[in-house]
């Protein structure tokens, strides 16, 4: 179930919880589609807002009469505002595309029917009987509990489903045709298909292909049927360098439910045999294409190679090298490595100063990102732009710039601004251990593991969950809630909510005694894919690259337009615009998208 924290306005992915015997204290909804892209019931939501109560009542009478005519069984409830829900349980699960077609066909004749829940495979959800309503009150059954329970125990057979679909054959054909002539809108980007959005940095698959794999949505003008759409995903995955096991894992775990639901018409034990057959066909097709390219060497080549995200940053600018000040601080030296570890200890000692506020949570993560940058470069001197830190922390770059100014202005600051950015160079900072922390930081044992910035999955799961997960990772034994409260400085309520989120996503487990531990088998990268976070990361990086390109263009035009040296005060907004370093585009990925 998903719990709404804004009184029923939204049900975000990070609010998902396991069903319990206790009634949730806030409005709650259940997901319609499972991780395999299929549903066990059709959910029909008749909304008062578009056409009024009389239209809702008329539409419900029309649909229930139609169901009765075909021998179907259903459950009905109503909300305090007059909205009505009809649930049609099914003995055999049906795929997203089939369910969507039927609901859209019904919607063509029922103006009050909200079709959106069946048009979103990953996020579609609905309140069920007994759930609290956002206006007060509850969803209440229109029948006795015994009758509703009997319908659930004896759901509609496959023959009933075929009868319902068959009766709407003409309407289903019409809605499919309508989708084929309308401009296709990406479920990922929310805009009309743009073929210039070629690939994503992680999977190497286009938005068009990921729309099909993740959401089951495809352009019917391009793919006449689900079979063509399914093969497009399989072929693109094979071409990108993925393995069959990678695709199968995503289909099994709910990361690609759109692809999984295409195989729902096969028996469970045969689904992945069918996928293997499709994979073999795709490999044969690609092999034939490569042979054709070899025979026609003048044709444009398509490469599926990826740039390495491990490129090192440029060396520090002249004027900061040499002298006693930098003695023993060469990049990657043991002395620098030891200093960075001691600095991390110093951050642990003073982290209490950032507790108790949202701004504090962000600054703690920003300091971790700076520590991660230092570990990556092997130096306490770091030259990253605010946009790189924005990707590392999941924030906007203007927010990062504001927090950087606050961090360097603090008494006994942990970072020091060494040199202002100029041109395409970013501001350069130095990690600093305040005088009174040198001895205590040096006496603490060094923390095991990496210094992590915000790992991608926690963009959606939240900063509190990221800090709790970090503590569970480094704890040698099980941790109680009270111990996590003391270790992180967060409130007991925040810690408990974060633990619920981690447990819901199988990132943490609770012992019978009530203590917590990290689930070492969980894969944060796959969870990030499942949450759709990688789309956010890619969009942010693409936006930053466009902004950097505009900055370089403006910078070049200003230099060419004058023979006089440019005055910082007149031509460059040094104090209000944090300029990114152009050489850090790949480091963005190393920070966030690939950490974990």
Buried (B, 14 or more C-beta within 10 A) or exposed (E): BBBBBEEBEEBBBBBBBEEEEEEBEBBBBBBBBBBBBBBBBBBBBBBBEEBEBEBBBBBBEBBBEBBEEBEBBBBBBBBEBBBBBBBBBBEEBBBBBBBBBBBBBBBBEBBBBBBEBBBBBBBBBBBBBBBBBBEEEBBEBBBEEEEBEEBEEEBBBEEBBEBBBEBBEEBBEBBBEEBBEEEBEBBBBEEEBEEEBEBBBBBBBBBBBBBBBBBBBBBBEEBEEBEEBBBBBBBBBBBBEBEBEBBBBBBBBBBBBBBBBBBBBEEEEEBBEBBEEBBEBBBEBEEEEEEEBEEEEEEEEEEEEBEEBEEEBEEBBEEBEEEEEBEEBEBEEEEBBEBBBBBBBBBEBBBEBBEEEEEBBBBBBBBBBBBBBBBBBBBBBBBBBBBBBBBBBBBEBBBBBBBBEEBBEBEEBBBBBBBBBBEBBBBBBBBBBBEEBEEEBBEBEEBEEBBBBBBBBBBBBBBBBBBBBBBBBEBEEBBEBEBBBEBBBBEEEBBBBBBBBBBBBEBBBBEEEEBBBBBEEBBBBBBBBBBBBBBBBBBBBEEBBEEBEEBEEEBEEEEEEEEEEBEEEEBBEBEEEBBBBBBBBBBBBBBBBBBB
